[in-house]
Amino acid sequence: MTAEIIDGKVIAAELRGRVAEEVARVKREHNLVPGLAVVLVGNDPASEVYVRSKHTQTQAAGMASFEHKLPADVSQADLLALVAKLNRDPAVHGILVQLPLPKGLNTEAVINAIDPAKDVDGLHPNNAGRLAGGFEALSPCTPLGCIILTKSVHASLEGMNAIVIGRSNLVGRPLVQLLLNENATVTIAHSRSRDLPGLVKKADLVYAAVGKPEMVRGDWLKPGATVIDIGINRIPKEDGKTRLVGDVAYQEAHAVAGAITPVPGGVGQMTVACLLVNTLRAACAIAGLPKPAV
């Protein structure tokens, strides 16, 4: 048995297409142009590539894109002043401060300063708390993408055994809440869990977000399980270059799983697409319009 490959590129492109249709509709019917502001502090190369991709895709969906680049030595006060200005700007419906921030800046204070209604990263305590309580909230983009990818294989996740390996505020914890909202039975595991292979073996749905290259082995998996690999790790090759691998040993897992996301070409594609979804949803909510059909 070899696994079905869950093509994040195709699914993300379909989602971006649906967002663009809805953006065109709210423009036409309500004269509303959703706007996303991205704040990049410093010049981390990976963050720069990511921000450029967000800018291109935001514009391609028909939204307004506002980029703010600040030097790495910007003061906390100046960064908070920019966030406050964006909070007040009626053309901005989504605010995303690209993480990680340079040393010396207080990430928690910056996240807390963002208007929860414009928090398209879903990290503000108001949104995290609402999500944990099972209420309507802006959810972090990567976990949202994971759910959409899983539902491309399983129409309903109700009653399925899911394991989330990793407990970060960005991925692991919110993903658990989203899975509970889908009525899955969820185990959350991490580096201190005992008998991790045994826990994984029971799961119909496996989400690997632990940040360790190829940690989840093929023989850990229940045959036919759906595997969503959220890890992105660069490992050196013999020629001195690097290659990207996930948190799952892909070739081993591919021979056992029922469906699996590749790295690259899986979850990463969905993160930016879900950012557009969140920006559109935030714009409609702020304007008092019904939730868009995405």
Buried (B, 14 or more C-beta within 10 A) or exposed (E): EEBEBBBBBEBBEEBBBBBBBBBEEBBEEEEBBBBBBBBBBBEBEEBBEBBEBBBEBBEBBBBBBBBBBBEEEBEEEEBBEBBEEBBEBEEBBBBBBBBEBBEEBEEEEBBBBBBBBBBBBBBBEBBBEBBBEEEEBBBBBBBBBBBBBBEBBBEEBEEBBBBBBBBBEBBBBBBBBBBBEBEBBBBBBBEEBEEBEEBBBEBBBBBBBBBEBBBBBBEBBBEEBBBBBBBBBEEEEEEEEEEBBBBBBBEBBBBBBBBBBBBBBBBBBBBBBBBBBBBBBBBBBBBEEEEBEB
